[in-house]
Amino acid sequence: MNFSPLSRLPWRREHRSAGLPGCWVDSANLGNEVDRWRVWLADQPGGAWLLCERDPLSFCSALLALWETGRVAVLSADDRPETLSRIASQIDGRIPQAPTPSTAQSLPPAPALLDRHSRALVLFTSGSSGEPLALAKTFAQLEEELEVHAQLWPLGEKAAVISQVSHQHIYGLLTGVLHPLCSARPFCSQDCHYSEVLAQRLSEAGAAELTATLVSSPPQLSRLPTHTQWSALGELTRVFSSGAPLALEHAIHAEQVLKAPVIEIYGSTETGGIAWRQQQHNVVWTPLPGVKVRVDEGCLALTSPFLETPQSWWRHPDRVEQVGQGFKLMGREDRIVKVAGKRLSLMQMEAAISAIEGIRTARCVELDRADGRLGAIVVVSGNAPSEHDQRRKLIQQLREHLSSHFETVTLPRYWRFVDELPSNAQGKLDRGLIKRLFNDINDNKSPRWLAEKVVSQNARVITLEVPERLIFLDGHFARFPLVPGVVLVQWAIQLAHQSFGDQAGFGGLEQLKFQRPLRPGTRCSLELTLTKKGLGFAYDTHEGRHAAGRVVLINQDGQA
């Protein structure tokens, strides 16, 4: 087994290139990139540095340079402005996209060893059950877990790792970046969440006579297309999934399609990995080597070498049933809140909503509003209400049913009907997306955002509703309110900016058509397509197309 601990700087060993395209990270040429960052960091203060970079080579080289220069890497879950604002006081600087020229005269040699007991990382919890919490990890904690991975799932000389999940989270970082790095194996994650890119990466690994390990998540595996002949592209050794429990049907589907065992890893940012299973063979979770578990008042408790205090028992909020040396997950510990001075179990409220015919599941959330009322995110079995009257009727039915179980003042006031609960790439409920679902409560100029589907790198389909209190409906028109065409264009530009990032300037409109009025309470889909010609957009409902056109984009020189 060609595995070396992080503290011994395995990326500084001499390696032979695997002969893969430049999108792969190969230890053979990583050292030069790390040195470029070390030169740049020589002019910078020490301490904790924010690192939020999607490109795997840029991320990895900057991360290793921070470590080699005695700094701590702070990994934010995303780069949303509210996220960066929240952690601004915890950092001494932010790593740019690329190192700029430095005034440093010489480059000091890399250290021979890293201090195992020093801080390596600061990570953040998902915030699905509260505000995200900052958690520090030492090199020793990371090494303990990486050695377990190498013991259970070694990466041989002909291995390559493809990751579909973010390296900004502990699971993606350990499994998709650090394990192959410590094993001197190539890895790649750039845009691999797209099925066509994943197919290309498998083909590249196969052409280099390498067998791939896929690091994935429940959302990715549940959407694997069956029309692709995956096994013909390249051989897969195993598939990892983490972030949330994988539905058995999706686990079976993934194994059949990919022709490889699907291994789930259960854990959290706080604890690191806890247990694993291959549920097609056994639904019981097996603790990772070194992890001890017990049941504490119905909830999971554990000691682990991956914790800051390995001998102390850590109580986890997940309810479990012990089965032999392992356990079954039984759901989350009850969440108690106060609404209008009344104690309320959010889990009981969610269970009551989910028990109603036509409802698949629900999530109730506190919205930090002055009125203290709850929001409810409801996944319907069939089609979500598409018009104002349908939506109002469904809400009335839900409230009538709940009134027989709960006091009226505690019932959710704000309802959002979706096709699936908002989750991140790891399958965890995303607090940022949950907040976005309810943003229109305080913003009377924007549409009600309900979901976004990534079709490709330059294409999105966004599900929206027209809020009844939209300010642009005033006077347009009194007896037949509808969204003005100019507002539809502005929404398309704003949402494209949020989906694709900064684009070129506005240069005009082409092929603009308004076929049908868009009324308050109407649910619609907005298709956005970014091309060299500009930003194409189209609004559709169950009735058909309502509006479409193209925004011409120009650069700073005024050229389209």
N, C-alpha and C positions, 0 to 999 in steps of 0.2 A: 504493500500500500504506500503510495507516494504522497503521504500526507505530512504536512509540517505545521506546527502551531503558528498563530498570527504573530506572537511576540518574537518569532525568529525571522520575520520578514521574508516569507516564502517567495514573494514576488521579486526579490533580489537574487534569487538563484538563477543560474543559466538554464534556459530551456530551449528546446528546438521548436520552431514555429510549426503549427498544425496545418499551415497552408490554406487558411480560410479567408474569405473576403474581409474587407476592412471594418464591416459592421460588427464583427466578432472581437471580443477582448481576449487577447492572447498574452500570457505572461512574458513571452519572448520579447515583445516590444513595449511592454508597459513601463519599464524603468525609465525610458527617456521622457515619457509624458509626466511621470511623477517628478522627475528632476526639474522640468519646466515650471511646475507649480512650486517646488521648493525654492527656486530662484525668486519667484514673485513674492512668496511669503516671507523671504528674508527682510523685506522692507516693511512688513506689516506687524502690528502688535500680536502678542500671544493670546492665550485664553480660548474661549469657545467661539467657533465660527459656524454660521449657518450654511448648510450645504443642501440645496434643492435643485437638482439637475436631472433631467430625464435621460439624457444621453449616457449610456452605461460607461463608455470609455472616459468621458469627461468626469463623471461622478466618481468612478473608481480611482482615477489618477489623483484627483483633488483630495479624496478621502485619505489615501495612503500618504500623500504629502503632508496633510495635517497631522497624521499620526507620527510620521518620521520627524517632524519639527516640534513634537511635544504639545500639540494643540488638541482640543476636543472638538469633534464634529457634532453639530446640532442638526438633526434630520427632522425637518418639518414634514407633516403628512402631505402638504400641498403648498402652492405658492399664492393662495388667495390672499388679497390684501388684509382681510380680517385676521387670518392666521398669522401673517407676518407681523401685524401690529401687536398681536397678543404676546408674541415671544421676543419682541424687540429689546426689552430690558434684560433678556437672558443671554445676549450674544455680544461679542466684541467686534464682530465684523461679518460680512457676507461674501462668500466665494462668488466671483463673477462667472460668466459663461466661459471665458477663456482668460488665461494669464496675460497681462499686458507687459510691455518691456519694463525691466527692473534696473535699478541703479546698483544692485549688488555686484561687487567686483569678483567674487569667487563663490563657489558652491561648497559648503562643508560636506564631508563624507556622511553617508547615511549611517545611523546608529547600528551597532551589531545586534542589539536586542531592544525590545520595547518593555517597559515596566509593566508586568502582568497586573499589578494591583492599582495602576493609575486609570483614570477615567478615559474611556475610548469614545463613548457616544452619549448623546442625550436624545432620547426618543420621546414620542408623545402617544398617549393612549388615543383610541379612536374617538372618544367622546360620545359614543352612542348612548351612554347612560348618564351623562353629565358633561361638565367641562373637561376638555382634554388635559391630562396631567403629564408633567415632564418627569421622565425617569432616566437616571444615569445608569450606564452599563460599563463595567470595567473590562479590560482585555481578558482577565481570568474568567469572567462569566461567559464571554463570547467563546473563548477557547474550550471551556467545558462542554458547551452545547455542540460546537463544531466537531469535537472528538467523538461525541455520541453519534452524530450524523455519519461520520467517517466509519464508525464501527458497524452501524446498522446498514448503511447504504453507501458503500465505498465507490469512489469514482476511479475506475481503472485507467490504464494508459490509453485506451481507445474511447474514452468518454468525452462527451461535450454536454453542456447544460444550456437549455433554452428556457427563458423565464417569461411568463405572461403577466407577472405581477410587479408592483412597484418596489424598488430597492430602498425606498424611503421608510418602509415598514420592516419590522424585525424578521418576519418570515421570509420576505423576498430578499432581504439583505443576506441572511444566513445561508439560505438554500440556493439562491440564484447567483450570488456574488462571492461571498467569503468561502464557502465550501469548495467551489471549483478553484478559487484563487489559492487556497491552502493545498490543493491537490495538483496544482500546475496544469489545470485543464481549461480549455477555452470556454467562454460563455457569451451569451448574447441575449439582450432583452429589448432592443430598440424596435418599437412598433409591433412586437410579437403578439399583442392582444388581437391584432387583425388576423383572421384565419388564413388569408392569402399570404401574409408575411410569414406566419408560422409554417405554412407549407414550404415556402422558399427556404427557410432556415433548416428545416428537416432535410430538404434536398441537398443543401450545401454540406451538412454534416455527413450525409450518406456518401456524397461524392468524395469526401476526404477520408472515407472508410472509418468514420466514427459512429458510435451508437449514442443516441441522445437521451438525456434525462429531461423531462418537461416539468417545470415548476408552474403550477396553475392554481385556479381557484374555482369555487362552485359556479359563479356567473359565467366564467369562460367555458368550463366543461359542459354546462347545461346547454350551451349554444353551438356546440361542435357540429359543423355541417356534415351530412352523410354522403354528399355527392363527391367529396374528395377521397381519393384512394390513398389514405394516409400511410398505410404500411408499404406502399410501393415507393414512397418518397425517401424513406430512410428508417432504420431500425430504432425503436424506442426501448430502453431498458426498463424504465418505470415512469410513472406520472405522480407528482405530488399535488395535493390539494389542501388548502387551509384557509382560515379566515372566518368560516362558518361551516356548520355540518353540511355535508354533501348529500342530497337526496339519493336514496338507493337507486332509483330509476336512472338518475344521471350518472351515477358511478358505473352501473351496468352498461349504459350506453357508451360511456367513454372507453371502457375496457374493450368493448366489442369493436368500436370504430378504430381505436388507436393500437389495438393488439398488444397492450401492455398493462401490467397491474397498476391500479390506482390506489395510492397510499395516502390516507388523510393524517394530518398532523394537527393535534388539538393543543392550543396554548393561548397565550396572551402577551401583550407587550410587557406587562408587569412580571410575569413568571417565566417567559420564554416557553419552549416546548414542554408539554406535560405528558402527552400520551399519543399513541398512533393506532391505526387500525386499517385493515383492508376489509370493509364491511360486507363485501360479497361473500366472504368466508366467515366473518364473525363481527357482529355489531358491537361487541364489547371493546372498550378502549383499553389498550395495554400501556401501562406507564413506561416512559423512556428509562433506560438504565440509569440508576442513581436517584430516580424520583420515587418517593414514597407517598402513598395516598391513604386517606381515611375519610369517613363521613362524619361531619361535624354539624349536628342539628339539621341534617338533611342536605347540607351543602358540602362541596368538595373542599378538603383541606390537604395540603401537601408540604413536604420539604423537598428541596431541590438544589443540586449544585449550581444551577443557573441563577439562583437568587442571590441577592447581596449578602444575606445571612443564611447560609445553606442549612443550618440546623434548626432554624425557627420555623414553626408551622405557619403557613400562609393560608388564610381562609378565602376561598374563591366564591363569587356570588352564584355560580351555577349549581343547581340541585342535581344530585347524583344518586344512583342506587349501586351499591357495591356488589360486584359479581366476581367471586374468587379473588384473585390478585388485581383484577381490573374493575371497571365500572361502566355503567350506562348513564348517559346524559338525560336528565329529566326536565330540562328547561331552566329558565332564569329565576333567581330568588325574587320573591314578591317585591314590587316597587310601590311604596306608600308615599303619597303626596297629600297636601292639603289644598282643597279647592273651596273657596268661600268659607274657610274655617272648618270644613268637614274633612275628616280623614278618608282617603279613597285609595283603593288598590288599583293601580293602572292595569295590572295583569288581569284582575277580575273584569274590569271594564272591557279590555281587549277580548277576553274569552267570551263575554256576553255578545259583543258585536260579531265575533267570528262564528257564533252559533246560529246566527240568522241565516235563513236560506238565501243563497245567491252571493254570500260573502265568503271569500277564501280565508282571509286573515286581516288583522288590523293592528295598528300601532297608535297608542295615545301618547301625546307629548305635551310638556309644559312649554309655553311660548314666551315666558318672561314679560307678559303684558300687564298693564295696570289693572285690567279687569280680572286677572288671575284665571281666566277660563282656559280650558284645554283645547288642543287641536287633535283631530283624529285623521289618520291616514288609512284608508280602507281599500283593500284589494278585492275587486269584484270578480265573480266567476265568469260572467259573460262580458258584454260590452258595457263600459262605463257610461253614465248618463251623458248624452251629447247635447242636450238643450236645457235651458233654464227650468222649464216646467218639470222635466224628468228628474233633474237634480233636486229640486225643491221637494218633490214627492218622495224621493228616496230618503232624503234627510228626515222628513216628517215620519216615515215608517220606522226608521232607526230610532228616533227619539221616543216614539210611542212604545216601542219594544223595551228600550232601556229604562223608561220611566217606571216600569213595574219592578225593577231591580235596584235602582239608584235614585237618590233625591234629584229633583229636576235641576237644581242649581249646580250640581256636579257634572252634568252631562256636557260633552264636547260642544263647543259653540262654532268652531271652525272645522269644516270638513273638506277633505281632499280625496278624490276617487282616482285610483291609479291601477295600472296593470301589474305592477310589482313594487314591493317596498324599496325605497331609495337606498342603495348600498354602493360601497366603493368596489374597487377591483378585487379586494380580498373577500367580498361577500358580507362585510360588516355594515350595519346601518351607519350611514354617513350623516353626521350632525350638520355639516355644511349643506348637504342636499335637503335634509329635513327643513332647515331654516329657509332655504330657497323656495320650498313649497308654499310657505306662508308669507313671503316677502310682500305680496300685493296688499296685505292688510294695512301696511304703513306706507304704501306707495300707490297712489291712485292714477299713475301715469303708465304703469307697466302691465303686461299681460300676466295671467296666473300661470306660472311655470309648473308643469306636472311631471315631465320626464324628458330625457334626451337619449336618443339611440345613435351610437357611432356606427355609421354605415361603412365609412372608409376614412382615411386620413383627411380628406377634403370634403366629406359629405356628412351631414347630420340630419336627423329627423327629430324635431322637438314638438312635444305635445303641450298645447296651451289651452287655456280657457279665457274668455273675455269677461273680466270682473264686472258685475252689475254697477259698481260704484266708480267706474272709470271716468275720470274727469272729462275726457274728450267726447263723451256721449252727451254732455250738457249742450242743449241747443242743436244737436245734430242727430236726429231731429226730434221734436217734442213728442210726436205721436208715433214715430217709427225710428227709434234710436239705432244707430249703426256706427261702426268704427270708421273714421275718415281714412281714405286711401293713403294720405301722407303719413298717418300714424302706423299703418301696416308696413310701409317702407322703412320707417324709423325703427320699428321693432326688429325687423329683419337685420338691419345694420348692427343694432345693439347686441342682439343675440349671437350674431356671427362673431362679433368682437369677443364675447365671452367664450365662445366655442373654439375659435381658431387663433385667438390672440390679436395683437395689433396688425392691422392691414394698411394698405395704401390709402390715400385720401379719396374723398368722394369726387367723381368726375362726371356724374350724370346718370340718367336712367335710360334703359333700352327695353323694347318689347313689353312695355308696361300694359297690363290688362286687368280690369276689375270686372269679373263676371257676375258675382253674387255679393250681396251685402253680408257683412259679418255682424251678427247681433249680440247683445249682452247675454251672457250665460252660455254661449255656444262654445263647444269643444272643437278644436281644430288641430291639424298637424301642420307644422311649418318645415318644409324641406329646404335646406341650405346646401348649395354646391359651390365650392370655390374653384375657379378655373383661371387660366391666363386672361380670359376675356372679362372676368369680373366675378361678382357674387350673384349667383342665380338664386331666386327664392320663389316659393309657391305655397299658398295657403289652401288646404283642402279640408272638407268635412264629409260626413256621410252623404251629403247632398251633391258633392262634386267639388270642382275648383271654384274658389272665390276670388283669388288674386294671384298674379305671377308677374315676374319681371326680372331684370338684371341690373345690378348696380355696377356702373363702370368705375374701376379703381385706377387711380393715377399715382405715380411715384412723385418724389420731391421735385423732379424736373418737369412735372406736368405731363409726362408721357403715360399713356394707358398701358 
